[in-house]
Amino acid sequence: MSPGILSDKRAVVAIIIGLILAVVAYVFIRPIDRMVSYAVYGVALILLIYACIMDISDEPGFGAEPKPKPEVKEVPEPEEEHVEEYVPEVEAPAAELTKLPIETIEGIGEVYGKELKAAGIATVADLMLADADKVVEITEVNKEQAERWIAMSRFAWLDEVSEEDAEAIVFATGISDLKTLAQASADDIFSKIKAALDEGDVRVPAGYKFSIDQIQTWIDAAKRLT
């Protein structure tokens, strides 16, 4: 899932400038020249629309009701910032990650995918080896989002885990590696995913369902590979 407008520095700058122009037009210009204030309002509106368009342009399609980059509530940053480092957990993957395009990861759309490919991160296998700070530098998303993308790429090892499943694991439970998934409880994961779906923190295509038995297959697969 995507972090939303506030994760894009360009969109944030456009929003700030647009709001400032709107306030200036209303407080200072409007009492003097109404027509000029309307023109300034127009510029502010254009900037706000520009920020929204930038957010939409990076969002992936979404099931029966395609919606780019589903909205996700921001999760508070951990007190101590850390860097995700890739540590291989198995010698042979269950899928050919070198053939999976970077857009396989939920939240990486055409724009982010193009930026990452230009920097040499073209496949899921490349993303697994990437440093979160480098991903931030390339895409200008926040570090938490970059770490989530890298965490989701780790679950591409499992044939039993789809893009939606990987997204739910990372966003709803905070699990970021196979070893932790292998040690988790299916009931606990199911409860957290259900709560995240109810809160809107995780969104899946219409009709997509999770079950305890399904989640147990993830755990069993993770155990076989760790």
N, C-alpha and C positions, 0 to 999 in steps of 0.2 A: 504494500500500500504506500501511498504517497504522503508526504508531509504537508502538502498544501502550499498556498501562496506564500506564507511566511518563511518557507525554506528557501525561496529564491530571492537572492539579494537584489536583483534588478527589479523584481516585482515590489519588494518592500520599499525601495527608493521611490518608485513611481507612485505608490500609495501615499507615502509621506509628503512628497511634493504636491500631489493632487489635493490632499487635505489642507496643506498650508495655503495653497492658492485659493481654495474655496473660502477659507476663513478670512484671508486678506480681502477678497472680493466683497464679502458680505459686510465686514466690519469697517473697512477703510475706503473702498472704492465706491460701493453702492450709494452712500450718502452724497457723493460728489457727482458721479456720472453713472447712471443706471445701465446704459448701453455698454460701457466699458466693463462694468462688473459682469454682465452677461457673457461677454467674450472670455473673461478670465474663468468664469464658471465652466465654459465650454472646454477650455484647456484642461481644467481639473478633471472634468468628466472623461476626457480622452485618456488621461494618464491612468485613471482608475480602470477603465475598460482595457487598456493595454496590459495592466497588471493581471487582470482576470484571464485575458487571452494567453499570456505567457504561461499561466498555471495550467490551462486546458491543453496547451500544445504538448506538454510532456506526459499527459495521462494516457494509460493504456486502455483498450477496449475492455468491456466488462460484461460478459455473458449475454443473457437474453435482453438486457437493457444496457447497452454499451454506455459506459460512463468512464471517461478518462480519469485516471488517478483518484480512486475513491477517497473520500474525506476521512481523515484519521485524527483523533485527538492527540495533541502533543503529549508525550510522556516526559515527566520531569527528568532533567539531566542527572545522572548519578553524581554524588558528592565528589567522588574522585574519578576524574576522566581517565579512561584507559584506551589502549590501542589494541584492536583485535588482530591477533597474529594467527596465520594459518598453520595448523599442525596436522599433517596427514594422519588420519585415524585408521585407514586401511590401505592395502597395497594395490588393490584393483577395484575400480568403481563398478556399481551395478548398472551404470549408464555411461555412454561415451560422451563425457562432458566436453571434450574438445570439439564436438560437433554441435553442441547446443549453443545457439546464439545468445548474446548477452540479454536480449529482450525477453528471453525465457523467464527471467526473474521479474516477479510482480513489482510494478512501480517504475520499471525502466522502460520508457517508451521510445518513440522514434528519435526524439531530440537528445535525451540522455544517452541512448544507444549509439547515436552518431558520434557524440563527444567522446564516449569511452572507446569506441573502435578506433577513432583517430589517434588516441593515446596508446593504442596497443592492447586494450582490454576488450577483446572481441567475442569471447566465449565464456560460458559458465566456469570452465576450468581456469581461465585467466583471472576471473573475478575472485575465485577461491584463493588465489595466490597474491591478490592485490592488497596493498596497504590502505587502510581506511582514510588516512590523511591524503593519499594520492587521489583517491576517488573524490574526496571533498574538493581538492584543488581543481580537478578536471570538470566536475559537474556543478560546483558551487552549492550543493545541498549541504545540510548540516551533518556533523560527524555521526550523530545517532542514526540517521537514515543510511549513511554509507555503511555503517557496521551491520545494520539490519540486512542490507542487500547481500553483504558478504556472508552473513549467517544463513540467509535463505539459500545461497548457492551451495552450502555444505549439504543441505538435505536433497539436492539433486542427485546425490549418490543413490538414493533409494527409489526403486521403481514404484514402490507402493505410495510414494508421496508426490502429489500433484503440485502445480504452482499455487493453487488456492490453499492446499494443505500446509505447504511450507510457510506461506504468509501467515496463516492462523497460528502455527507453532511459534513463530518468532514474535508476532505482535501480541498475541493473547497470553502466552506463557513466559516469554523472555528466554526460552531455551534457544541456545545458539550453536550447539554442537551435538554430534551423534552420541557421545558418551553420556551427556546429561539426559538426552532423550531416552537412551536405553535404560536408565535408572529411574525414569519417571513412572507415575501411576496413570493408567488410562482414565480412571475415574476423575482424577485431579485435572488432567489436561482437558477432558470433556467439559468439566464444570467451568474452567477458565475460558475456554473457547465460547461456550454458551453465553457466559457473562459478557464477553467482548462483543459478540454478535448483538446481544440485547442493547448494549451501550452504543453500538455503532462504531466501535473502535476497529472492528474487522467486518469487511463486507465481502460477500461471495455472490456468484451469479444466481439468478432466481432459480429456486428448486434445488440448489446444492445443499446437501445435508451431511452432518457429521454424526458418527455413532461411536460408542465405546468399543465395539468390536473392530471398527475401522481403525481407530486410534491404536488399538492393541497391535494391529499389523505393522504400524509405524515402529512401535517400540520393539517388536520382535525382529524387524528388519535391522534396526539400529544395533540390536544385540548381536546379530550375526556378523556385523561389520566392525565391531569394536572388540 
